[in-house]
Amino acid sequence: MSEPYLPRHVGPWSGLTPMSRPRYGDRARSTRYVLRTCLKEFLRISGREQEILTAHSRLAQATPSPRLMAGRMLRQSGHAARACATDVGSVLALVFGERIPAFALELYGPRGLRLLLNIATALLVLALPLTAAAQSQLTASDQPVLLAQVATYASENSTARVTTAARGVSAGSRSPVTVAASDVAEIPHYTVKSGETLSGIATQYGVDMDEVAFANHLDDDGIGAGDVLVIPPGRGALYTVKEGDTIASVAARFKVGQSAIEIYNRLYFEPEHFAVGQLIFIPGGAVPAVKRLNYGTVNVAASQLPARTGQLALPVRGVFTQFYWWGHTGVDVAAPYGTGIAASDDGVVVATGWVAVGGLRVCVQHSGGLQTCYYHTSSVYVTPGQTVTRGQLIAAIGMTGVTTGPHVHWEVKLNGVAVNPLSY
């Protein structure tokens, strides 16, 4: 009697006795058995499909016609297609999900099954790079796609400063391209020539005289030939960062938002620009007015005058010391020395300078033939030809001319004739 069969692994035959377990010599018979079983299963499913299809028969009472026959054929074709798809899926699931793994397990054992799975996994991994490469070739383009965006900040006089919204690189499909940010806007320097004024130079560069004076740390508009002036790159303030400054404190001082300072000076990406001693530009920053030493008068056409905004506003909050009457052509308002005097309405400055009795004065022309003048001032902060708005600081309370104390003599003329300021 031959030696009994000893299994090398525990598998689907582990429940049998050694004498009843199949031998490896029976592998060919087992393979034929699996194939026959798959074929019988497919035929069984196909036979059931035929039974289902024959159930869709025409009713006896239906009148035969080409339209009804065509509709019945379409319905039967639809049912047949759906049933066929279902059966094919069932057969594939049976063959690949049960029969083939069972056949591999029976024929080669667990090692063969693991080998089969490893081969399938390796083929899948090798196919992934090829698939990705084919997809990239389909979507590749010769022109790079720019990922970095560029933002432009425009000042009031349309002077643009380009800043990078994204400081990184932009890449295309195969050829990355670096987008370079524009450098910090150059700050021009101007050498004053003989006979030039600060207001004329500011007008030449499209900025305000007070902004030029602030950038050069001037207390007044007095300049001389040969002086070198720093010109702001736009409407705003040039400022040197000092110890203890923060972006929030500087923004509050110049009455602008923090983002305006951060964007223009690229502080998002280069915070080292906001350091002690660094010169930064504050777009739209409000700067203090400086004293005017160059006085004069100008003629302004009525078409150049802004519209009135309403009744004239008081130039200063103070105490009325004298009202208008036939012997006094204005209203006197007393206030502490140096208190700011504001324009009573929108208009254009037509005269500044010294006059007898009235001292240092400012006159503003308004539309409708109305003119306001402010006398006895200590300082003037506007220039002839300059447009001012209601409430804008134009001078300061003083004691110039004939006066007994610090006050402003507020005078109003309508078409050259003095009128009561409180009536307009």
C-alpha angles and dihedrals in degrees: 000000000000124000113273119257114260116200118232093206142015110256143133090314097053092101094062128086119255091255095050097046114101119253124233087250088069094062093105091053090048091052092052090048092054093049092048090050092051091049093049091049091052092048091048092053091046091051091052089051090056090054091051093048094050090056091071096081129152118263115249094233094051114108109234114239136153092251094052092044092050091049092049091050091050091050093048091047090052092049091046093050093049093046091047092051091049093049094046089052091049092050092047091048090049095047099042098030101044116003102048095044090046090048092049091047092049095044102041106012127226092318091059092049091051090048091052092050092047092052091050091049093049091051090051093050092048091050095054098072091046091052092048092049092051091049092050091051090054094051098036118117133191092228116074119237109234112223098175114081128208122219125198125209115202122199126213093273091049093255102151126208117194118219131175117251089193119029096198134085131282120224137200129198098285105347115063116205127201117222109214119214119230115255124250110290112265116251109222124222121211129198112216116236127209113285096015122130131210092242092052093051091048091051090050091058095040096245135112122269092233090055091054091046091050092049090054096040093243122163093199141010094264111127134157139208112284095027113135114221129197109224120208113237090234145343105320144058132306106213135180112219113242134199111287095019120138129186090250094051093047091048091051092048094053094036099240135117121268091238091062090059095041096048098045095045094038092236092155090070102019107037090164087078088074098066134121109287095017117130113228133177121230110203112221092003115164113236129191119259118251129219118270119228096167107076132179147128135263137189117234126195117234090240090062094056120101120237121267117262098203140287116356115271124224110263093223140007107248146102123307106234098171134010134210118285137144092277094044117050098199148019123274118215118186122211137153116291112273096022111147121258116213131204112260093220144348114298149113126280108243103171141022131167145064127329133174116274093354095066118197109005144174125209124196124194117217131188120271094046093289122140130182125199130190119203139189092035123161096209136015120214102184137068130224109269093026118132114230133189133221109284095014116143109252106157145350134248112265146150103246118141123012108341141132096213145354109300143117124249102216112201131181128194127190111203089339097312121112114243136175107281092209090062095061 
